[in-house]
Amino acid sequence: MSLAKRYLVSVQLLQKTLEINTQSMDQLRDILFKDIASVRISDTFERPEMATDLMEHNLDKLNMLRQRGSESFASREVSSENS
């Protein structure tokens, strides 16, 4: 197996592991804090220029994603305060 193919398989395995971990943490939060209302914000940013993976190192792109995440959170924070 070539080095590039082994690298790709390793990255895919890491991504799958982190996704499983995210789901597990959400289930654990639900068990431990079932009396506390919570919302998981998981918007999809579908613009091609926002595509990334775990190895992303472009700081401008990462900062743009962080800003979109902050805006996403803020939009829900405002709507939950008005309820």
Buried (B, 14 or more C-beta within 10 A) or exposed (E): EEEEEEEEEEEEEEEEEEEEEEEEEEEEEEEEEEEEEEEEEEEEEEEEEEEBEEEEEEEEBEEBBEEBBEEBEEEEEEEEEEE
